[in-house]
């Protein structure tokens, strides 16, 4: 009876379905740095996409398409933890693919992957913590402007850019940076483990490398692009499901006819700030 059914039913019905790889884009500066919250990767903005990536029917893997110069260490940590938690819960492996850059927080996100791949020309690394700003003390004096600050709490106005730097405040800032830096180093050591091929101290001074150099150091597992590596791993018939898509900066400024002019101006400033972060890596 079974043999007769097999002859009648189309044989295609008994073939294994093509494997599916969910592709999650992690492109941009990390954190809610924008004045109207319009820019930046955050755990909140990505949460639904991350969950969807691990919920695709027949998904055999989640591929992270990473292109980020870094940003908030808190959001980097939250996003990476969310990805790792769902990977363990769903028993779905995660692969990271670096495009132009995975630096600082961008590399933190890459460490959420079980395996990391990069283009040979990608920029990888910058394992460190940075805080940058401007001082306007002399400018105010030349303009004849008096700075007035009234605060409850001795340290409430710490690092005010309109006052001369205080050595005690700088010491406090450096202590905070040191702790965050140590957390970053701990993460890389835990996720990369024995794959790191050099003295770890040399990796944690904020330096950057090309994808090929990063492979030699053990920061990435190989050179390759997302579709090629995934089809080699899961077969030529592997399908890709793109989960999210971020608008480019021009569309973000011009799009949405309901936006007010003030919001567009603030968004423009937001994009300029984002651009300045990318320029640190010559991009």
C-alpha positions in Angstrom: 0.0 0.0 0.0 2.8 2.4 0.9 4.7 1.6 -2.3 1.5 2.5 -4.3 1.2 5.8 -2.5 4.8 6.7 -3.2 4.2 6.1 -6.9 1.1 8.3 -6.9 2.3 11.3 -4.8 4.9 13.7 -6.2 8.3 12.8 -5.0 9.0 16.5 -4.2 6.7 16.3 -1.2 9.2 14.0 0.5 12.3 16.1 -0.1 13.8 18.1 2.8 12.9 21.8 2.5 15.7 24.3 1.7 17.5 25.6 4.7 16.9 29.2 5.7 19.4 31.7 7.2 17.9 34.7 9.0 20.0 37.9 8.2 20.0 40.5 10.9 21.5 43.9 9.9 23.5 45.6 12.7 24.5 48.7 10.8 25.2 52.1 12.3 26.4 53.8 15.5 25.3 52.0 18.7 23.2 53.9 21.2 20.5 56.5 21.4 22.8 59.4 20.6 20.4 61.3 18.4 18.6 64.4 19.6 15.2 63.0 18.6 16.1 59.3 19.1 16.1 58.7 15.3 19.5 57.2 15.0 21.6 54.5 16.6 21.3 50.8 17.3 19.7 49.9 20.7 18.3 46.9 22.4 14.9 48.4 22.3 14.9 49.3 18.6 16.3 45.9 17.6 14.4 43.6 20.1 11.6 42.7 17.7 13.9 42.1 14.8 16.2 39.9 17.0 13.3 37.8 18.2 12.0 37.5 14.7 15.4 36.4 13.4 15.3 33.4 15.7 11.6 32.6 15.1 11.8 32.1 11.3 10.4 28.6 10.5 13.2 26.2 9.5 15.9 28.7 10.3 19.2 26.8 10.6 21.2 29.9 11.6 21.2 33.6 12.2 23.7 35.7 10.3 24.7 39.1 11.7 25.6 41.6 9.0 27.8 44.0 11.0 28.9 47.4 9.9 29.4 49.6 13.0 32.1 51.9 14.3 30.9 51.4 17.9 29.0 53.6 20.4 27.3 52.9 23.7 29.0 50.1 25.6 25.7 49.5 27.5 23.6 49.0 24.3 26.4 46.9 22.8 26.2 44.6 25.8 22.4 44.5 25.9 22.1 43.7 22.2 24.8 41.0 22.4 23.2 39.4 25.5 19.8 39.3 23.8 21.3 37.5 20.8 23.2 35.0 22.9 20.2 34.3 25.1 17.9 33.5 22.1 20.7 31.5 20.4 20.8 29.2 23.5 17.1 29.1 23.9 16.3 28.2 20.3 19.5 26.2 19.8 20.3 28.2 16.7 23.9 29.0 15.8 25.0 32.6 15.1 27.5 33.7 12.5 28.9 37.2 12.3 30.0 38.9 9.1 31.9 42.2 9.2 31.5 44.5 6.3 33.4 47.9 6.3 34.0 48.0 10.1 33.4 46.2 13.4 35.2 48.5 15.8 34.8 49.1 19.5 31.1 48.3 20.2 30.8 47.0 16.7 33.3 44.3 17.6 31.4 43.7 20.8 28.4 42.9 18.7 30.5 40.6 16.5 31.5 38.6 19.6 27.8 37.6 20.0 28.5 35.2 17.1 29.8 31.7 17.4 32.0 32.3 14.4 33.1 35.7 12.9 34.0 36.3 9.3 35.3 39.5 7.6 36.4 40.8 4.3 40.1 41.0 4.0 39.8 44.8 3.8 37.4 45.2 6.8 38.5 47.2 9.8 38.3 45.2 13.0 39.2 45.8 16.6 39.4 49.1 18.6 39.0 47.1 21.9 39.0 50.1 24.2 36.9 52.9 25.7 36.9 56.5 24.6 35.4 59.8 25.8 35.8 62.9 23.7 34.5 66.4 23.9 35.4 70.1 23.7 36.4 72.8 26.1 34.9 76.3 25.7 36.5 78.2 28.6 38.7 80.6 26.6 35.9 81.1 24.0 33.5 82.2 26.7 36.1 84.6 28.1 36.8 86.2 24.8 33.1 86.6 24.1 32.5 88.2 27.5 30.1 85.4 28.5 29.7 84.5 32.2 29.0 80.8 32.9 26.5 80.3 35.7 25.9 76.9 37.2 23.8 76.2 40.3 23.7 72.5 41.4 22.8 70.5 44.4 25.6 67.9 44.9 29.4 68.6 44.7 29.9 66.4 41.6 26.7 67.3 39.7 28.5 69.6 37.2 31.4 67.1 36.7 33.2 67.5 33.3 31.3 70.7 32.4 32.9 71.7 29.1 32.5 75.4 30.0 34.8 75.1 33.1 38.5 74.3 33.3 39.3 70.6 33.7 39.5 69.3 37.3 42.2 66.6 37.8 39.9 64.9 40.3 37.1 64.7 37.8 39.4 63.3 35.1 40.6 60.7 37.6 37.0 59.7 38.2 36.3 59.4 34.5 39.4 57.3 33.9 38.4 54.9 36.7 35.0 54.4 35.0 36.6 53.9 31.6 39.0 51.3 33.1 36.1 49.3 34.5 34.2 49.3 31.2 37.3 48.5 29.3 37.9 45.5 31.6 34.3 44.3 30.9 35.1 44.5 27.2 38.3 42.5 27.6 36.5 39.9 29.6 33.9 39.5 26.9 36.5 39.1 24.1 38.5 36.6 26.2 35.4 34.6 27.0 33.9 34.5 23.5 37.2 34.1 21.5 39.0 32.0 24.1 41.8 29.8 22.7 41.2 31.2 19.2 43.3 34.2 20.1 46.8 33.6 18.8 48.8 36.4 20.5 49.3 37.8 23.9 45.9 39.2 24.8 47.4 42.4 26.2 48.4 43.5 22.7 44.8 43.2 21.5 43.3 45.4 24.2 45.0 48.8 23.6 42.4 50.2 21.1 44.3 49.3 18.0 42.6 48.3 14.7 43.5 45.8 12.0 42.4 44.7 8.6 40.2 41.6 8.2 43.3 39.5 7.2 45.3 40.7 10.1 42.4 40.1 12.5 42.2 36.5 11.2 45.9 36.0 12.0 45.4 37.4 15.5 42.3 35.2 16.1 39.8 38.0 16.3 37.9 36.6 13.4 37.6 33.0 12.2 38.0 33.5 8.5 37.7 35.6 5.4 34.5 35.5 3.5 31.1 37.1 2.8 27.7 36.1 4.2 26.1 34.3 1.3 29.2 32.4 0.2 30.1 31.2 3.7 26.5 30.2 4.6 25.9 28.3 1.3 29.2 26.5 1.8 28.1 25.6 5.3 24.4 24.7 4.7 24.3 24.0 0.9 23.8 25.7 -2.4 20.0 25.9 -2.0 20.2 27.9 1.2 17.7 30.7 1.3 18.2 34.1 3.1 15.5 35.9 5.0 16.4 39.6 5.6 14.9 40.7 8.9 15.3 44.5 9.0 16.4 47.4 6.8 17.6 50.8 7.9 17.0 53.9 5.7 20.0 55.7 4.4 20.8 59.2 5.8 19.3 61.1 2.8 16.0 59.2 3.0 15.9 59.7 6.7 16.1 63.5 6.2 13.8 63.8 3.2 11.4 61.0 4.0 8.1 61.4 5.9 6.2 64.4 4.7 4.6 64.8 8.2 8.0 65.7 9.8 8.4 69.2 11.1 11.3 71.3 10.0 12.8 71.4 13.5 12.9 67.6 13.6 14.6 67.5 10.2 17.3 70.0 11.4 17.9 67.9 14.5 18.1 64.8 12.4 20.6 66.4 10.2 22.8 67.3 13.2 22.4 63.7 14.4 23.6 62.4 11.0 26.6 64.8 11.1 27.5 63.4 14.5 27.1 59.9 13.3 29.3 60.7 10.3 32.1 62.0 12.6 32.2 58.6 14.3 32.6 56.8 11.1 35.4 59.2 10.0 37.6 57.9 12.8 38.1 54.8 10.7 38.5 56.7 7.4 35.0 55.7 6.2 
